[in-house]
Amino acid sequence: MTSTSSRDAADFWSHLAARRPRARRDLCRADVDGGSVVGGQDVGRVAAFDPVMTVLWDSLDGVTTVNDLAVDVASSLGLPIDPVREQVAWFVASLEQDGMLADVDQADVVSADPFPPIPADSCLGRRLGLGRMTMVRIERADGSFLAGSTEPEAVLSWPDHIVVDNPDDWGGETYYLRLTRGSVRAPRAQQVFDSTGQLIYVSRDVDAAMAAFHRTLAGRIDAAERV
């Protein structure tokens, strides 16, 4: 039998899941130790956000649904979806209660990337393993992009016609392969994502994730050559 609290949580989530909240951009914000504080004269509090909450705040663009935010956070951090949904829902509800969301709730819009760029040296960047990546710059017809992997062989072996250099800086279009070796009985999630933190592919199969990563890179090279 479903408890009252479980039913209440389900009702609460169903009410928020399809919402497309937009943060008020007229509020003052300051970055502090990888997180941020946000406030204003006409809101109920000064909100202190950790790095994950800061990414969520920046993602409240009136385009991305609350459900999409929860799915992306759970996928990026390898967490179960149900508790993440509850946390994201309560986060959005508390912002609304304190007057930190704009009134406009858009519908029938094209979804945008849910995450702004994540610095490799930030708390969230370290948790995602960005600082452990072997990075290369891959040249293509219209410029170049970066590729990184926690296992060097995934980015260090290329056909002769592909020009690959060591990057002189980080930034711009980037694709990451995050491989995490586990036991045979308990394989861990392997992830391919871009420089905004958007998940492109996830699997518990290391070889499948590496193949998806290489398909993603090949697609970016081919797209430039077709222009």
PyMOL commands that set and color helices and strands:
alter all, ss='L'
color gray80, all
select helices_A, chain A and resi 4-16+51-59+66-77+81-97+123-128+130-132+153-156+206-226
alter helices_A, ss='H'
color red, helices_A
select strands_A, chain A and resi 28-32+35-39+47-49+134-140+143-149+164-165+174-178+190-194+199-203
alter strands_A, ss='S'
color yellow, strands_A
deselect
rebuild
show_as cartoon
